[in-house]
Amino acid sequence: MWLLAAVSCVTTLILAYIMIYGFTPWALPGYTRVVGQIFNPGVAMILILKIVLFSLAVAVIPLASSYYTGTQNPLLRRMGAAHGLADMVRMFSVILLVEAASLMGNYY
């Protein structure tokens, strides 16, 4: 998850530079200054915290749900596919809460 976030951040920064300035290296000092002003320490800390919480959600939720078999309930034994869907809904809701908290941190 962390490698995916790092690669996407670097790719986004490179593509933004190319889209704004083209393939010229002369605008690099101004671009790094603007990026540094946008990603101040508070925004960078929220981004890092969001990446850590996303990685924890992606790692812990499937691991925790694998320990729950549901063999006590015969209805849950018959609905194996619904168990996977419930895991996806749990992960989506946790990721949605993390994203909402990070947006509140950035804008308030």
N, C-alpha and C positions, 0 to 999 in steps of 0.2 A: 504494500500500500504506500509506503514511504517513497519507494523508488518510482512508482507510478506518479505520485504527486510531484516529485522533483523533476521528472522528465516532462510532465505536462507544464510545469511552471517555466522551465527553460525554453521549451518549444513555444509557449505563448509569448514570452519576452522576445524571442528571435523573430517570430512572425509579426509581432506588433512593430518592431523596428523596421523590418523590411516593408511592411505595408505603409508606414508613415514616411520613411526617408529613402526607401529603395536600397540599392546595393552599394551605397557609399559609406565609407568608414568615417567621414568627416563630421557626422552628426552624433557620434558616439558619446562625447562628453556631455552634451546637452540632454541626450536621452537618458544617460545614467543619472543625471541630476534630477530629471523629472520623475524617474522611477523611484529614486531615493526619497523624493518628497511625498510621493503617493504612498509608498510602503514605509511609513514611519514606524518606530518601534512598537507602538500599540497595535497597529494593523498587522504587522509581522508576527507579533505574539499571538494574536487571535487566529491568524492563518495556521501557525504551527500547532496551536492547541486544537484547532478544528481537524487538522490532519491526524493528530494523535488520537482524538476521540473517534474519528471515522475508522481508523485502523483497529482500535479496540472493539468497536461495534462489529466490524467485519470478522474479527477473530473470535470474539467471545460468544456472540449470539449463536452461531452454528455449533460451536463446541458445547455450550450449555444445553442446547436443544437435543444434541445427540445423546445426552445422558437420560433424557426423558423418553421412555419408550411408549408409555401409554398402554401397556399390556394388561393393566387392571381393568380397563374399560373395553368391552368387546366392540363397541361402536368405533372407537379409535383404531382398533386393530384392522378393521375393514377399510378405513379411510387413510391409507398410507400416503397418497398423493396430497391430501389436504394438510397433512402434517408439514410437508415441505412448503406449501403455500403459506401456512401460518408462520413459518420461520421467515419467509420473505417479507411478510407484512410486518412482523416484529422489527426486522432489520430496517425496513423502509421508515417505520415510525421513529426509530431511534435516530436514523440519519436525518430525518426531517426536523426533529427536535434540536439536534446539534447545529444544523444549518440555520434554523430560526434563532437560536441563541447567538451564533456568530454574527448574524445580521444585526441583531439588537446590540451586540457589543461594538460593531463598527459604526452604527448610526446614532447611538445614544451616548 
